[in-house]
Amino acid sequence: MKLYAAFNERDEADFVVNRIREWVDRGGARREVAVLYRSNAQSRRLRRSVPERPHALSRLWGLRFFERAEIKDALAYLRLVASRADDTSFERVVNLPTRGIGAKTLDTLRDMARAGGTSLWMAAGMAVQSGLAQRAALALQSFLQLIERLGREVAGLELHEQVDHVIQMSGLIEHFKKERGERGEGRVRTCWSW
């Protein structure tokens, strides 16, 4: 990994393009190159800086990378591991892959969180201790333990290592592998591409 502080967006795009050219000159395949950027403004500059193969890049801009369901799922896991108070991420992944936590249990957690002025994570911990049906309580407890374990396991790792670990150990990869055909294969490839 290399850190580069660019002077402006053109300098940044030129740096990226030159790194790609170096990769190709050393025998790397263009299809193995991916560029992640913060905003569409950066993509416009990058497109202008890649004159020799703009059509190869154009297919990447069809569906925005971070709008893909599998990327949102992975990011939700990462956010929840980083911050247990992230209710949006909690709701997105609490039952992904399916673990037997249904709509009724989630309604109960929302009610408890609202009543207690707390996060869904805290409400889930309280719910496990007090009165949920045994099956729901066990499923919820298993999820809470998974997130806690992931938090311990990624502590101190580089960001890319955290991403790889969470995607693999959360069960997302296995979940996507179960989808039939190209859709499942595409989701697995997308998860591993970043």
C-alpha positions in Angstrom: 0.0 0.0 0.0 1.2 3.5 -0.8 0.0 6.9 0.5 0.2 9.8 -1.9 -0.8 13.4 -1.0 -1.9 14.9 -4.3 -1.8 18.7 -5.0 -5.1 18.7 -6.8 -7.6 16.3 -8.6 -5.6 16.3 -11.8 -2.4 15.3 -9.9 -4.4 12.6 -8.1 -5.8 11.2 -11.3 -2.4 11.3 -13.0 -0.9 9.4 -10.0 -3.6 6.7 -10.3 -3.2 6.3 -14.0 0.6 6.1 -13.7 0.3 3.3 -11.1 -2.1 1.4 -13.4 0.4 1.8 -16.3 3.3 0.6 -14.1 1.2 -2.4 -13.2 0.4 -3.3 -16.8 4.0 -2.7 -17.8 5.1 -5.3 -15.2 2.7 -7.8 -16.7 -0.4 -7.2 -14.7 -3.8 -7.5 -16.3 -6.1 -4.5 -16.6 -9.1 -6.5 -15.6 -7.4 -7.0 -12.2 -7.4 -3.2 -11.5 -10.1 -1.4 -9.5 -10.2 2.2 -8.5 -12.2 3.4 -5.6 -13.0 7.1 -5.3 -14.8 9.3 -2.9 -17.1 11.2 -5.3 -18.3 11.2 -8.9 -16.2 14.4 -9.5 -13.1 12.2 -9.1 -14.4 9.7 -11.6 -14.8 12.4 -14.3 -11.2 13.5 -13.9 -10.0 9.8 -13.9 -12.0 9.1 -17.1 -10.4 12.0 -18.9 -6.9 10.7 -17.7 -7.4 7.2 -19.2 -7.5 7.9 -22.9 -6.3 4.5 -24.1 -9.2 2.3 -22.6 -12.1 4.5 -21.5 -14.6 1.8 -22.5 -13.0 -0.7 -20.1 -13.7 1.7 -17.3 -17.2 2.7 -18.4 -18.8 -0.6 -17.3 -17.8 0.1 -13.7 -19.9 3.3 -13.6 -23.2 1.6 -14.4 -24.2 0.7 -10.9 -22.3 2.7 -8.3 -20.1 0.4 -6.3 -21.3 1.5 -2.8 -25.0 1.2 -3.9 -24.7 -2.5 -4.4 -26.5 -4.5 -1.7 -23.5 -6.7 -0.9 -21.3 -3.7 -0.3 -24.0 -2.1 1.9 -24.2 -5.3 3.8 -20.4 -5.6 4.3 -20.2 -1.9 5.3 -23.0 -2.4 7.8 -21.1 -5.2 9.5 -18.0 -3.1 9.6 -19.8 -0.1 11.0 -21.5 -2.2 13.7 -18.2 -3.7 14.6 -16.7 -0.2 15.0 -19.8 1.3 16.7 -22.4 -0.8 18.4 -24.7 2.2 18.6 -25.2 2.3 14.8 -28.9 1.3 14.7 -29.2 1.4 10.9 -26.3 -1.1 10.5 -27.8 -3.2 13.3 -31.1 -3.5 11.5 -29.5 -4.3 8.2 -27.4 -7.2 9.4 -29.1 -8.6 12.5 -30.7 -11.3 10.4 -28.2 -11.5 7.5 -27.4 -14.2 6.9 -30.7 -15.5 8.2 -30.4 -16.5 11.8 -34.0 -16.7 13.0 -34.5 -13.1 14.2 -37.8 -12.2 12.9 -39.9 -9.0 12.5 -41.6 -9.5 15.9 -38.3 -9.7 17.7 -37.1 -6.5 15.9 -40.3 -4.7 16.8 -39.7 -5.7 20.4 -36.2 -4.3 20.2 -37.3 -1.1 18.6 -39.9 -0.6 21.4 -37.4 -1.3 24.1 -34.8 1.1 22.5 -37.4 3.9 22.2 -38.7 3.4 25.8 -35.2 3.3 27.2 -33.7 6.0 25.0 -31.0 3.6 24.0 -29.5 1.9 20.9 -30.9 -1.3 19.4 -27.7 -3.0 20.5 -28.3 -2.1 24.1 -31.9 -3.1 23.8 -30.9 -6.5 22.3 -28.6 -7.1 25.3 -31.5 -6.3 27.7 -33.9 -8.4 25.6 -31.7 -11.5 25.8 -31.7 -11.2 29.6 -35.4 -10.5 30.0 -38.3 -12.3 28.5 -37.7 -13.0 24.8 -38.8 -16.4 23.6 -35.9 -18.9 24.0 -35.3 -19.4 20.2 -35.3 -15.6 19.6 -33.1 -15.0 22.6 -30.5 -17.6 21.5 -30.4 -16.3 18.0 -30.0 -12.7 19.2 -27.3 -13.7 21.7 -25.4 -15.5 19.0 -25.5 -12.4 16.8 -24.3 -10.2 19.7 -21.5 -12.6 20.4 -20.5 -12.7 16.7 -20.2 -8.9 16.6 -18.2 -8.8 19.9 -15.9 -11.5 18.6 -15.3 -9.7 15.3 -14.5 -6.5 17.2 -11.8 -8.3 19.2 -10.4 -10.1 16.2 -10.0 -7.0 14.0 -8.6 -4.8 16.8 -5.2 -3.6 15.6 -5.4 -4.9 12.1 -4.9 -2.8 9.0 -8.1 -1.6 7.4 -7.9 -4.0 4.4 -7.4 -6.9 6.8 -10.4 -5.8 8.9 -12.5 -5.8 5.8 -11.4 -9.2 4.6 -11.9 -10.7 8.1 -15.3 -9.3 8.7 -16.6 -10.2 5.2 -15.4 -13.8 5.7 -16.2 -14.4 9.3 -19.6 -12.7 9.3 -21.0 -15.4 7.0 -21.6 -13.0 4.1 -19.4 -14.8 1.6 -21.1 -18.2 2.4 -24.5 -16.5 2.2 -23.8 -15.1 -1.2 -22.3 -18.4 -2.4 -25.7 -20.0 -1.8 -27.4 -17.7 -4.3 -27.8 -19.5 -7.6 -26.2 -18.5 -10.8 -24.2 -15.5 -11.8 -25.9 -13.2 -9.2 -24.4 -15.0 -6.3 -21.0 -15.3 -8.0 -21.1 -11.6 -8.8 -21.8 -10.7 -5.2 -18.9 -12.9 -4.0 -16.6 -11.3 -6.5 -17.8 -7.8 -5.6 -17.2 -8.4 -1.9 -13.6 -9.6 -2.5 -12.9 -6.8 -5.0 -12.4 -4.1 -2.5 
